Amino acid sequence: MKYTIAVLAILLSLSSCKSKKEVETDEVTQEQVKPPRERTLLFKMERTACFGTCPEDVSSFYSDGTIFYESTRYGIVEGRNVGYTDYGEELVELYVNNYSTDYEKKYDDPRISDLPSTILTFYDEYETPYQIIMRANTPTELRTLERRLDEILKAIEKWENIGGVLTPYKLDRNYQSI
């Protein structure tokens, strides 16, 4: 009987503490509670050189609007840069509307020699890449996606040079915390 009363007393005191904590959390305003911004790699677009002035660059697009950009020739900005855009939601929408493993892995015409490639890589939720090489005979929806990603790149007014030269793979993984 003594143990039953002691257990009941402990349970009552714990439940009263819990209700106090619930009251305290109700007083927190919505402005004070902000969800963390999660950065997810959506796609990477790499453009290869041609014999003319084609841009040679790599762009990595993230769900929060962060874009890593590295150019070696004729790019928007030279070197390794990071830019931020308000198009994060649109990037997610573009990803959702265009991601498919039904696309062929390569669209090409071997009879054409001086044509740059665009290599578009989609990443699933496990960051598993699905790469599509686009040179010729590419489906319209992929070319439309490429043009829109290029427009988003050109809309960034301020790029921050992050120096050095890294491969695109290292670029994405080393700057997850930016």
BAFI-616294 format. One line per field, with one value per atom (N, C-alpha, C, CB): residue number from 0; atom name; residue in three letters; x, y, z. Coordinates in pm, whole numbers, m for minus. Glycine has a CB too. Example, Ala and Ser with C-alpha at 12.3 -4.5 7.8 and 13.67 -1.06 7.14 Angstrom:
<rs>
nr <- [0;0;0;0;1;1;1;1]
atom <- [N;CA;C;CB;N;CA;C;CB]
rest <- [ALA;ALA;ALA;ALA;SER;SER;SER;SER]
px <- [1319;1230;1320;1131;1285;1367;1290;1408]
py <- [m569;m450;m330;m447;m225;m106;3;m60]
pz <- [780;780;780;905;708;714;787;572]
</rs>
This chain:
<rs>
nr <- [0;0;0;0;1;1;1;1;2;2;2;2;3;3;3;3;4;4;4;4;5;5;5;5;6;6;6;6;7;7;7;7;8;8;8;8;9;9;9;9;10;10;10;10;11;11;11;11;12;12;12;12;13;13;13;13;14;14;14;14;15;15;15;15;16;16;16;16;17;17;17;17;18;18;18;18;19;19;19;19;20;20;20;20;21;21;21;21;22;22;22;22;23;23;23;23;24;24;24;24;25;25;25;25;26;26;26;26;27;27;27;27;28;28;28;28;29;29;29;29;30;30;30;30;31;31;31;31;32;32;32;32;33;33;33;33;34;34;34;34;35;35;35;35;36;36;36;36;37;37;37;37;38;38;38;38;39;39;39;39;40;40;40;40;41;41;41;41;42;42;42;42;43;43;43;43;44;44;44;44;45;45;45;45;46;46;46;46;47;47;47;47;48;48;48;48;49;49;49;49;50;50;50;50;51;51;51;51;52;52;52;52;53;53;53;53;54;54;54;54;55;55;55;55;56;56;56;56;57;57;57;57;58;58;58;58;59;59;59;59;60;60;60;60;61;61;61;61;62;62;62;62;63;63;63;63;64;64;64;64;65;65;65;65;66;66;66;66;67;67;67;67;68;68;68;68;69;69;69;69;70;70;70;70;71;71;71;71;72;72;72;72;73;73;73;73;74;74;74;74;75;75;75;75;76;76;76;76;77;77;77;77;78;78;78;78;79;79;79;79;80;80;80;80;81;81;81;81;82;82;82;82;83;83;83;83;84;84;84;84;85;85;85;85;86;86;86;86;87;87;87;87;88;88;88;88;89;89;89;89;90;90;90;90;91;91;91;91;92;92;92;92;93;93;93;93;94;94;94;94;95;95;95;95;96;96;96;96;97;97;97;97;98;98;98;98;99;99;99;99;100;100;100;100;101;101;101;101;102;102;102;102;103;103;103;103;104;104;104;104;105;105;105;105;106;106;106;106;107;107;107;107;108;108;108;108;109;109;109;109;110;110;110;110;111;111;111;111;112;112;112;112;113;113;113;113;114;114;114;114;115;115;115;115;116;116;116;116;117;117;117;117;118;118;118;118;119;119;119;119;120;120;120;120;121;121;121;121;122;122;122;122;123;123;123;123;124;124;124;124;125;125;125;125;126;126;126;126;127;127;127;127;128;128;128;128;129;129;129;129;130;130;130;130;131;131;131;131;132;132;132;132;133;133;133;133;134;134;134;134;135;135;135;135;136;136;136;136;137;137;137;137;138;138;138;138;139;139;139;139;140;140;140;140;141;141;141;141;142;142;142;142;143;143;143;143;144;144;144;144;145;145;145;145;146;146;146;146;147;147;147;147;148;148;148;148;149;149;149;149;150;150;150;150;151;151;151;151;152;152;152;152;153;153;153;153;154;154;154;154;155;155;155;155;156;156;156;156;157;157;157;157;158;158;158;158;159;159;159;159;160;160;160;160;161;161;161;161;162;162;162;162;163;163;163;163;164;164;164;164;165;165;165;165;166;166;166;166;167;167;167;167;168;168;168;168;169;169;169;169;170;170;170;170;171;171;171;171;172;172;172;172;173;173;173;173;174;174;174;174;175;175;175;175;176;176;176;176;177;177;177;177]
atom <- [N;CA;C;CB;N;CA;C;CB;N;CA;C;CB;N;CA;C;CB;N;CA;C;CB;N;CA;C;CB;N;CA;C;CB;N;CA;C;CB;N;CA;C;CB;N;CA;C;CB;N;CA;C;CB;N;CA;C;CB;N;CA;C;CB;N;CA;C;CB;N;CA;C;CB;N;CA;C;CB;N;CA;C;CB;N;CA;C;CB;N;CA;C;CB;N;CA;C;CB;N;CA;C;CB;N;CA;C;CB;N;CA;C;CB;N;CA;C;CB;N;CA;C;CB;N;CA;C;CB;N;CA;C;CB;N;CA;C;CB;N;CA;C;CB;N;CA;C;CB;N;CA;C;CB;N;CA;C;CB;N;CA;C;CB;N;CA;C;CB;N;CA;C;CB;N;CA;C;CB;N;CA;C;CB;N;CA;C;CB;N;CA;C;CB;N;CA;C;CB;N;CA;C;CB;N;CA;C;CB;N;CA;C;CB;N;CA;C;CB;N;CA;C;CB;N;CA;C;CB;N;CA;C;CB;N;CA;C;CB;N;CA;C;CB;N;CA;C;CB;N;CA;C;CB;N;CA;C;CB;N;CA;C;CB;N;CA;C;CB;N;CA;C;CB;N;CA;C;CB;N;CA;C;CB;N;CA;C;CB;N;CA;C;CB;N;CA;C;CB;N;CA;C;CB;N;CA;C;CB;N;CA;C;CB;N;CA;C;CB;N;CA;C;CB;N;CA;C;CB;N;CA;C;CB;N;CA;C;CB;N;CA;C;CB;N;CA;C;CB;N;CA;C;CB;N;CA;C;CB;N;CA;C;CB;N;CA;C;CB;N;CA;C;CB;N;CA;C;CB;N;CA;C;CB;N;CA;C;CB;N;CA;C;CB;N;CA;C;CB;N;CA;C;CB;N;CA;C;CB;N;CA;C;CB;N;CA;C;CB;N;CA;C;CB;N;CA;C;CB;N;CA;C;CB;N;CA;C;CB;N;CA;C;CB;N;CA;C;CB;N;CA;C;CB;N;CA;C;CB;N;CA;C;CB;N;CA;C;CB;N;CA;C;CB;N;CA;C;CB;N;CA;C;CB;N;CA;C;CB;N;CA;C;CB;N;CA;C;CB;N;CA;C;CB;N;CA;C;CB;N;CA;C;CB;N;CA;C;CB;N;CA;C;CB;N;CA;C;CB;N;CA;C;CB;N;CA;C;CB;N;CA;C;CB;N;CA;C;CB;N;CA;C;CB;N;CA;C;CB;N;CA;C;CB;N;CA;C;CB;N;CA;C;CB;N;CA;C;CB;N;CA;C;CB;N;CA;C;CB;N;CA;C;CB;N;CA;C;CB;N;CA;C;CB;N;CA;C;CB;N;CA;C;CB;N;CA;C;CB;N;CA;C;CB;N;CA;C;CB;N;CA;C;CB;N;CA;C;CB;N;CA;C;CB;N;CA;C;CB;N;CA;C;CB;N;CA;C;CB;N;CA;C;CB;N;CA;C;CB;N;CA;C;CB;N;CA;C;CB;N;CA;C;CB;N;CA;C;CB;N;CA;C;CB;N;CA;C;CB;N;CA;C;CB;N;CA;C;CB;N;CA;C;CB;N;CA;C;CB;N;CA;C;CB;N;CA;C;CB;N;CA;C;CB;N;CA;C;CB;N;CA;C;CB;N;CA;C;CB;N;CA;C;CB;N;CA;C;CB;N;CA;C;CB;N;CA;C;CB;N;CA;C;CB;N;CA;C;CB;N;CA;C;CB;N;CA;C;CB;N;CA;C;CB;N;CA;C;CB;N;CA;C;CB;N;CA;C;CB;N;CA;C;CB;N;CA;C;CB;N;CA;C;CB;N;CA;C;CB;N;CA;C;CB;N;CA;C;CB;N;CA;C;CB;N;CA;C;CB;N;CA;C;CB;N;CA;C;CB;N;CA;C;CB;N;CA;C;CB;N;CA;C;CB;N;CA;C;CB;N;CA;C;CB;N;CA;C;CB]
rest <- [MET;MET;MET;MET;LYS;LYS;LYS;LYS;TYR;TYR;TYR;TYR;THR;THR;THR;THR;ILE;ILE;ILE;ILE;ALA;ALA;ALA;ALA;VAL;VAL;VAL;VAL;LEU;LEU;LEU;LEU;ALA;ALA;ALA;ALA;ILE;ILE;ILE;ILE;LEU;LEU;LEU;LEU;LEU;LEU;LEU;LEU;SER;SER;SER;SER;LEU;LEU;LEU;LEU;SER;SER;SER;SER;SER;SER;SER;SER;CYS;CYS;CYS;CYS;LYS;LYS;LYS;LYS;SER;SER;SER;SER;LYS;LYS;LYS;LYS;LYS;LYS;LYS;LYS;GLU;GLU;GLU;GLU;VAL;VAL;VAL;VAL;GLU;GLU;GLU;GLU;THR;THR;THR;THR;ASP;ASP;ASP;ASP;GLU;GLU;GLU;GLU;VAL;VAL;VAL;VAL;THR;THR;THR;THR;GLN;GLN;GLN;GLN;GLU;GLU;GLU;GLU;GLN;GLN;GLN;GLN;VAL;VAL;VAL;VAL;LYS;LYS;LYS;LYS;PRO;PRO;PRO;PRO;PRO;PRO;PRO;PRO;ARG;ARG;ARG;ARG;GLU;GLU;GLU;GLU;ARG;ARG;ARG;ARG;THR;THR;THR;THR;LEU;LEU;LEU;LEU;LEU;LEU;LEU;LEU;PHE;PHE;PHE;PHE;LYS;LYS;LYS;LYS;MET;MET;MET;MET;GLU;GLU;GLU;GLU;ARG;ARG;ARG;ARG;THR;THR;THR;THR;ALA;ALA;ALA;ALA;CYS;CYS;CYS;CYS;PHE;PHE;PHE;PHE;GLY;GLY;GLY;GLY;THR;THR;THR;THR;CYS;CYS;CYS;CYS;PRO;PRO;PRO;PRO;GLU;GLU;GLU;GLU;ASP;ASP;ASP;ASP;VAL;VAL;VAL;VAL;SER;SER;SER;SER;SER;SER;SER;SER;PHE;PHE;PHE;PHE;TYR;TYR;TYR;TYR;SER;SER;SER;SER;ASP;ASP;ASP;ASP;GLY;GLY;GLY;GLY;THR;THR;THR;THR;ILE;ILE;ILE;ILE;PHE;PHE;PHE;PHE;TYR;TYR;TYR;TYR;GLU;GLU;GLU;GLU;SER;SER;SER;SER;THR;THR;THR;THR;ARG;ARG;ARG;ARG;TYR;TYR;TYR;TYR;GLY;GLY;GLY;GLY;ILE;ILE;ILE;ILE;VAL;VAL;VAL;VAL;GLU;GLU;GLU;GLU;GLY;GLY;GLY;GLY;ARG;ARG;ARG;ARG;ASN;ASN;ASN;ASN;VAL;VAL;VAL;VAL;GLY;GLY;GLY;GLY;TYR;TYR;TYR;TYR;THR;THR;THR;THR;ASP;ASP;ASP;ASP;TYR;TYR;TYR;TYR;GLY;GLY;GLY;GLY;GLU;GLU;GLU;GLU;GLU;GLU;GLU;GLU;LEU;LEU;LEU;LEU;VAL;VAL;VAL;VAL;GLU;GLU;GLU;GLU;LEU;LEU;LEU;LEU;TYR;TYR;TYR;TYR;VAL;VAL;VAL;VAL;ASN;ASN;ASN;ASN;ASN;ASN;ASN;ASN;TYR;TYR;TYR;TYR;SER;SER;SER;SER;THR;THR;THR;THR;ASP;ASP;ASP;ASP;TYR;TYR;TYR;TYR;GLU;GLU;GLU;GLU;LYS;LYS;LYS;LYS;LYS;LYS;LYS;LYS;TYR;TYR;TYR;TYR;ASP;ASP;ASP;ASP;ASP;ASP;ASP;ASP;PRO;PRO;PRO;PRO;ARG;ARG;ARG;ARG;ILE;ILE;ILE;ILE;SER;SER;SER;SER;ASP;ASP;ASP;ASP;LEU;LEU;LEU;LEU;PRO;PRO;PRO;PRO;SER;SER;SER;SER;THR;THR;THR;THR;ILE;ILE;ILE;ILE;LEU;LEU;LEU;LEU;THR;THR;THR;THR;PHE;PHE;PHE;PHE;TYR;TYR;TYR;TYR;ASP;ASP;ASP;ASP;GLU;GLU;GLU;GLU;TYR;TYR;TYR;TYR;GLU;GLU;GLU;GLU;THR;THR;THR;THR;PRO;PRO;PRO;PRO;TYR;TYR;TYR;TYR;GLN;GLN;GLN;GLN;ILE;ILE;ILE;ILE;ILE;ILE;ILE;ILE;MET;MET;MET;MET;ARG;ARG;ARG;ARG;ALA;ALA;ALA;ALA;ASN;ASN;ASN;ASN;THR;THR;THR;THR;PRO;PRO;PRO;PRO;THR;THR;THR;THR;GLU;GLU;GLU;GLU;LEU;LEU;LEU;LEU;ARG;ARG;ARG;ARG;THR;THR;THR;THR;LEU;LEU;LEU;LEU;GLU;GLU;GLU;GLU;ARG;ARG;ARG;ARG;ARG;ARG;ARG;ARG;LEU;LEU;LEU;LEU;ASP;ASP;ASP;ASP;GLU;GLU;GLU;GLU;ILE;ILE;ILE;ILE;LEU;LEU;LEU;LEU;LYS;LYS;LYS;LYS;ALA;ALA;ALA;ALA;ILE;ILE;ILE;ILE;GLU;GLU;GLU;GLU;LYS;LYS;LYS;LYS;TRP;TRP;TRP;TRP;GLU;GLU;GLU;GLU;ASN;ASN;ASN;ASN;ILE;ILE;ILE;ILE;GLY;GLY;GLY;GLY;GLY;GLY;GLY;GLY;VAL;VAL;VAL;VAL;LEU;LEU;LEU;LEU;THR;THR;THR;THR;PRO;PRO;PRO;PRO;TYR;TYR;TYR;TYR;LYS;LYS;LYS;LYS;LEU;LEU;LEU;LEU;ASP;ASP;ASP;ASP;ARG;ARG;ARG;ARG;ASN;ASN;ASN;ASN;TYR;TYR;TYR;TYR;GLN;GLN;GLN;GLN;SER;SER;SER;SER;ILE;ILE;ILE;ILE]
px <- [82;0;87;m93;196;286;344;398;380;439;338;493;211;108;89;m24;85;68;191;47;308;431;434;556;394;392;291;361;172;69;116;m61;184;235;338;297;425;527;460;628;364;294;221;195;156;86;183;6;297;393;453;506;476;528;427;570;302;200;177;68;191;176;292;166;413;527;506;658;451;430;331;380;225;126;185;1;275;340;425;425;497;580;494;664;378;290;240;172;210;164;275;119;399;511;532;638;520;542;430;555;311;200;228;69;311;339;440;388;508;607;534;699;573;507;563;522;486;527;655;415;677;797;923;786;910;1026;1067;997;975;1003;1017;893;1141;1166;1225;1262;1167;1223;1361;1130;1448;1581;1572;1675;1656;1659;1743;1715;1680;1752;1801;1663;1924;1983;1994;2122;1929;1934;1982;1794;2081;2130;2026;2265;1980;1877;1938;1777;2012;2078;2210;1991;2286;2412;2407;2537;2453;2458;2602;2359;2659;2796;2791;2889;2857;2864;3009;2806;3028;3164;3202;3177;3330;3384;3353;3535;3363;3357;3477;3218;3485;3596;3576;3615;3459;3429;3428;3295;3325;3316;3205;3292;3184;3083;3130;3058;3037;3079;3121;2964;3225;3270;3257;3420;3153;3123;3046;3045;3038;2962;2880;3056;2750;2659;2589;2555;2582;2510;2396;2605;2275;2153;2095;2049;2069;2017;1876;2108;1804;1663;1641;1606;1740;1723;1761;1806;1792;1828;1977;1760;2058;2203;2252;2273;2344;2401;2552;2344;2621;2765;2797;2832;2892;2922;3072;2855;3123;3265;3281;3336;3357;3378;3526;3311;3560;3699;3714;3750;3607;3612;3474;3669;3469;3350;3225;3321;3242;3128;3069;3169;2972;2904;3001;2778;3073;3181;3295;3134;3416;3530;3557;3654;3614;3655;3541;3710;3564;3467;3387;3537;3254;3168;3045;3126;2984;2856;2761;2869;2638;2536;2408;2510;2323;2198;2084;2198;1976;1861;1733;1858;1630;1498;1419;1420;1483;1414;1421;1473;1444;1454;1330;1479;1212;1088;1071;967;1107;1098;1196;1124;1315;1412;1357;1545;1292;1231;1121;1175;1040;932;989;844;1094;1159;1210;1274;1266;1318;1204;1390;1098;985;922;879;910;845;933;803;1063;1153;1232;1248;1242;1322;1255;1341;1331;1283;1403;1183;1401;1506;1467;1533;1355;1313;1389;1163;1455;1535;1652;1584;1692;1813;1933;1829;2039;2158;2240;2245;2216;2293;2209;2423;2208;2145;2256;2030;2284;2399;2378;2526;2459;2465;2614;2383;2672;2817;2862;2858;2769;2807;2839;2695;2804;2830;2953;2705;3055;3180;3192;3297;3165;3188;3058;3249;3012;2890;2918;2768;2901;2927;2822;2930;2860;2766;2716;2832;2594;2542;2517;2411;2578;2560;2474;2699;2353;2257;2249;2116;2273;2270;2162;2408;2069;1966;2012;1827;1975;2009;1881;2102;1870;1753;1773;1724;1680;1689;1810;1564;1876;1996;2123;1992;2109;2215;2277;2322;2196;2239;2223;2158;2329;2319;2255;2456;2178;2129;2171;1971;2269;2333;2281;2485;2255;2209;2304;2060;2364;2452;2370;2577;2368;2284;2370;2180;2373;2444;2348;2563;2277;2187;2065;2259;1956;1832;1781;1854;1799;1757;1609;1843;1533;1392;1373;1328;1266;1236;1230;1103;1170;1156;1291;1072;1392;1525;1595;1611;1577;1635;1568;1622;1438;1366;1418;1214;1440;1497;1636;1503;1718;1853;1847;1928;1758;1745;1700;1645;1604;1556;1666;1433;1743;1853;1956;1920;1981;2073;2019;2098;1889;1827;1841;1678;1822;1836;1980;1794;2076;2217;2243;2309;2193;2219;2145;2180;2041;1964;2033;1826;2132;2203;2290;2289;2265;2337;2471;2254;2482;2607;2657;2588;2775;2843;2954;2898;2973;3081;3189;3028;3307;3417;3465;3533;3471;3515;3653;3414;3718;3858;3887;3939;4007;4054;3986;4035;4028;3966;3945;4054;3822;3788;3706;3711;3702;3616;3471;3650;3375;3235;3189;3146;3234;3192;3235;3250;3362;3412;3346;3564;3317;3254;3124;3228;3042;2914;2930;2828;3017;3027;3101;3096;3199;3278;3208;3408;3105;3041;2896;3048;2864;2728;2686;2718;2779;2742;2731;2841;2756;2748;2604;2808]
py <- [m119;0;126;m1;126;241;266;218;158;172;227;37;188;236;385;162;433;576;653;602;599;665;674;590;566;566;666;425;672;770;913;746;938;1073;1113;1079;1021;1051;1077;934;994;1011;1146;898;1183;1312;1429;1325;1419;1530;1539;1512;1425;1427;1483;1287;1446;1495;1645;1420;1697;1841;1917;1875;1860;1923;1924;1850;1817;1809;1915;1669;1936;2036;2177;2028;2203;2333;2356;2346;2253;2266;2292;2141;2227;2249;2393;2152;2449;2587;2680;2624;2652;2736;2735;2691;2619;2613;2682;2468;2688;2758;2907;2734;2962;3104;3145;3146;3050;3079;3120;2956;3232;3278;3207;3430;3210;3143;3204;3152;3334;3399;3348;3549;3303;3255;3115;3257;3039;2902;2899;2805;2881;2875;2739;2989;2670;2540;2557;2465;2460;2471;2462;2361;2538;2532;2413;2663;2319;2200;2219;2074;2186;2197;2058;2268;2039;1912;1936;1842;1860;1871;1814;1797;1897;1854;1812;1966;1905;1873;1945;1905;1889;1949;1960;1864;2074;2094;2128;2208;2047;2070;2094;1949;2200;2230;2219;2373;2144;2119;2220;1976;2228;2324;2285;2338;2386;2364;2438;2414;2444;2515;2667;2466;2712;2855;2909;2882;2988;3054;2994;3203;2866;2801;2803;2653;2826;2823;2683;2872;2679;2553;2570;2517;2510;2534;2419;2662;2424;2327;2405;2221;2375;2440;2333;2531;2355;2263;2339;2201;2289;2357;2285;2364;2363;2308;2358;2344;2281;2310;2441;2199;2492;2618;2740;2615;2719;2829;2856;2953;2779;2793;2731;2727;2801;2748;2761;2824;2650;2652;2653;2529;2737;2756;2761;2885;2681;2681;2691;2553;2791;2811;2813;2942;2750;2754;2841;2613;2852;2935;2989;2856;3116;3181;3166;3126;3158;3142;3275;3064;3268;3387;3465;3347;3394;3452;3350;3486;3398;3307;3247;3380;3129;3064;2989;3167;2964;2892;2991;2790;2985;3084;3018;3190;3091;3050;3169;3004;3138;3241;3194;3275;3288;3257;3318;3309;3244;3289;3262;3222;3337;3314;3209;3445;3143;3044;2903;3044;2889;2756;2671;2770;2729;2654;2616;2736;2706;2673;2563;2798;2565;2459;2323;2488;2320;2195;2152;2212;2246;2215;2165;2340;2229;2183;2040;2277;2014;1880;1777;1877;1807;1715;1689;1771;1795;1782;1716;1916;1712;1662;1536;1768;1504;1387;1260;1380;1182;1054;971;1073;846;755;692;647;738;688;754;711;865;930;841;1069;850;778;843;779;768;823;911;710;900;980;1011;905;1141;1188;1247;1293;1185;1226;1193;1158;1255;1224;1224;1329;1107;1099;1171;954;1208;1278;1426;1267;1477;1617;1622;1684;1701;1701;1817;1703;1940;2056;2100;2173;2016;2048;2024;1962;2126;2105;2013;2240;1949;1863;1938;1729;1909;1948;1819;2037;1807;1686;1725;1625;1672;1704;1584;1740;1607;1499;1529;1480;1436;1444;1362;1393;1404;1330;1292;1412;1165;1125;1157;974;1113;1148;1088;1103;991;931;987;779;1093;1157;1061;1210;968;878;951;744;963;1041;963;1088;1034;982;1083;957;1046;1140;1123;1122;1238;1239;1329;1290;1274;1351;1398;1267;1531;1589;1661;1686;1610;1677;1705;1591;1604;1619;1530;1583;1565;1487;1471;1349;1574;1573;1609;1672;1543;1577;1724;1487;1781;1924;1959;1960;1874;1907;1919;1802;1840;1853;1981;1732;2018;2145;2264;2155;2255;2362;2375;2335;2263;2265;2328;2122;2291;2348;2500;2285;2547;2693;2764;2722;2704;2768;2772;2694;2666;2667;2773;2528;2789;2893;3033;2879;3053;3182;3212;3183;3110;3127;3164;2999;3100;3134;3281;3043;3323;3460;3565;3474;3524;3618;3652;3561;3573;3601;3724;3478;3824;3950;3950;4063;3875;3878;3735;3952;3711;3583;3606;3523;3512;3519;3419;3491;3471;3384;3307;3466;3175;3092;3033;2979;3075;3044;2898;3089;2876;2740;2673;2657;2554;2474;2334;2471;2293;2159;2091;2162;1960;1889;1913;1735;1901;1924;1836;1900;1711;1624;1681;1484;1722;1778;1912;1794;1988;2118;2104;2185;2006;1988;1939;1892;1844;1782;1871;1648;1949;2029;2155;2067;2198;2323;2303;2421;2187;2160;2257;2016;2311;2395;2543;2376;2581;2725;2768;2753]
pz <- [0;0;0;120;81;85;m53;188;m125;m258;m358;m306;m344;m435;m418;m410;m296;m269;m321;m117;m300;m345;m497;m293;m565;m712;m763;m767;m700;m741;m721;m662;m612;m585;m689;m443;m725;m827;m961;m839;m999;m1127;m1133;m1149;m1024;m1019;m1032;m890;m967;m975;m1115;m871;m1181;m1317;m1416;m1360;m1399;m1492;m1475;m1472;m1354;m1335;m1399;m1186;m1397;m1464;m1614;m1429;m1666;m1810;m1856;m1849;m1781;m1822;m1816;m1734;m1721;m1716;m1840;m1590;m1884;m2002;m2125;m2022;m2134;m2248;m2252;m2244;m2138;m2132;m2178;m1989;m2136;m2174;m2326;m2103;m2391;m2535;m2612;m2580;m2555;m2622;m2633;m2547;m2545;m2545;m2651;m2409;m2713;m2816;m2943;m2843;m3001;m3122;m3244;m3137;m3352;m3476;m3532;m3581;m3514;m3565;m3497;m3547;m3373;m3299;m3342;m3152;m3397;m3438;m3589;m3390;m3634;m3778;m3810;m3824;m3908;m3943;m4005;m4040;m3984;m4044;m4195;m3991;m4265;m4410;m4450;m4473;m4514;m4557;m4699;m4546;m4722;m4855;m4914;m4851;m5029;m5098;m5240;m5098;m5283;m5419;m5513;m5435;m5610;m5705;m5837;m5728;m5901;m6025;m6038;m6141;m6133;m6173;m6324;m6123;m6375;m6519;m6556;m6565;m6644;m6690;m6840;m6655;m6883;m7026;m7070;m7058;m7178;m7227;m7335;m7282;m7364;m7459;m7603;m7440;m7690;m7834;m7894;m7896;m8026;m8089;m8089;m8233;m8046;m8043;m7902;m8108;m7868;m7738;m7651;m7756;m7660;m7576;m7430;m7623;m7338;m7197;m7155;m7106;m7075;m7016;m6865;m7059;m6809;m6668;m6606;m6653;m6473;m6395;m6294;m6324;m6287;m6193;m6111;m6266;m5981;m5892;m5827;m5783;m5841;m5797;m5676;m5911;m5570;m5445;m5419;m5329;m5337;m5308;m5235;m5227;m5165;m5092;m5176;m4965;m5305;m5392;m5401;m5347;m5331;m5340;m5470;m5218;m5536;m5660;m5653;m5784;m5673;m5685;m5833;m5612;m5870;m6012;m6031;m6067;m6123;m6153;m6304;m6097;m6348;m6491;m6522;m6537;m6635;m6680;m6804;m6709;m6887;m7007;m7040;m7127;m7075;m7129;m7042;m7264;m6913;m6823;m6780;m6702;m6695;m6641;m6555;m6560;m6467;m6387;m6388;m6238;m6370;m6373;m6236;m6423;m6237;m6112;m6045;m6017;m5917;m5834;m5753;m5740;m5765;m5701;m5641;m5801;m5548;m5493;m5508;m5343;m5543;m5556;m5489;m5704;m5456;m5388;m5468;m5241;m5479;m5556;m5480;m5693;m5513;m5454;m5531;m5449;m5625;m5708;m5650;m5846;m5522;m5461;m5483;m5314;m5461;m5482;m5629;m5434;m5719;m5861;m5898;m5947;m5839;m5866;m5823;m5794;m5707;m5660;m5756;m5517;m5801;m5896;m6030;m5919;m6079;m6202;m6186;m6242;m6070;m6041;m6042;m5903;m5969;m5959;m6096;m5862;m6176;m6307;m6412;m6355;m6393;m6497;m6461;m6532;m6332;m6294;m6346;m6140;m6419;m6469;m6511;m6587;m6474;m6519;m6653;m6414;m6710;m6841;m6956;m6860;m6928;m7032;m7070;m6986;m7195;m7236;m7168;m7392;m7154;m7088;m7182;m7036;m7312;m7407;m7530;m7448;m7564;m7688;m7773;m7659;m7886;m7965;m8111;m7914;m8193;m8335;m8370;m8424;m8392;m8416;m8542;m8423;m8629;m8752;m8726;m8856;m8607;m8573;m8483;m8503;m8525;m8448;m8350;m8542;m8393;m8306;m8238;m8386;m8151;m8078;m7930;m8128;m7847;m7704;m7643;m7629;m7536;m7463;m7341;m7422;m7306;m7175;m7101;m7186;m6987;m6906;m6787;m6859;m6786;m6680;m6588;m6740;m6459;m6362;m6259;m6293;m6245;m6143;m6023;m6196;m5902;m5782;m5710;m5690;m5670;m5594;m5446;m5613;m5362;m5219;m5150;m5148;m5213;m5156;m5222;m5170;m5300;m5377;m5478;m5285;m5527;m5633;m5766;m5632;m5845;m5969;m6083;m6010;m6165;m6292;m6398;m6291;m6478;m6570;m6713;m6567;m6776;m6914;m6994;m6925;m7100;m7187;m7306;m7234;m7326;m7430;m7533;m7369;m7655;m7765;m7880;m7813;m7924;m8039;m8017;m8173;m8082;m8074;m7931;m8135;m7851;m7712;m7702;m7627;m7616;m7600;m7561;m7494;m7612;m7590;m7442;m7657;m7360;m7217;m7148;m7147;m7191;m7132;m7178;m7167;m7304;m7354;m7288;m7508;m7264;m7194;m7052;m7193;m6985;m6850;m6852;m6792;m6947;m6959;m6975;m7078;m7061;m7083;m6956;m7197;m6883;m6760;m6654;m6706;m6640;m6544;m6581;m6538;m6710;m6756;m6724;m6908;m6741;m6706;m6557;m6746;m6474;m6329;m6294;m6253;m6360;m6337;m6372;m6421;m6486;m6532;m6450;m6678;m6378;m6296;m6164;m6269;m6125;m6000;m6020;m5954;m5939;m5954;m5883;m5901;m5774;m5698;m5674;m5562;m5726;m5704;m5603;m5837;m5513;m5415;m5455;m5270;m5486;m5526;m5404;m5590;m5417;m5305;m5330;m5279;m5439;m5466;m5490;m5355;m5537;m5560;m5677;m5438;m5705;m5810;m5755;m5941;m5752;m5708;m5815;m5574;m5812;m5905;m5862;m5909;m5953;m5916;m5800;m6036;m5795;m5686;m5551;m5704;m5540;m5415;m5385;m5421;m5487;m5469;m5393;m5604;m5429;m5362;m5220;m5441;m5198;m5067;m4968;m5077;m5012;m4918;m4870;m4983;m4936;m4898;m4857;m5011;m4800;m4754;m4644;m4703;m4569;m4455;m4487;m4347;m4612;m4646;m4642;m4785]
</rs>
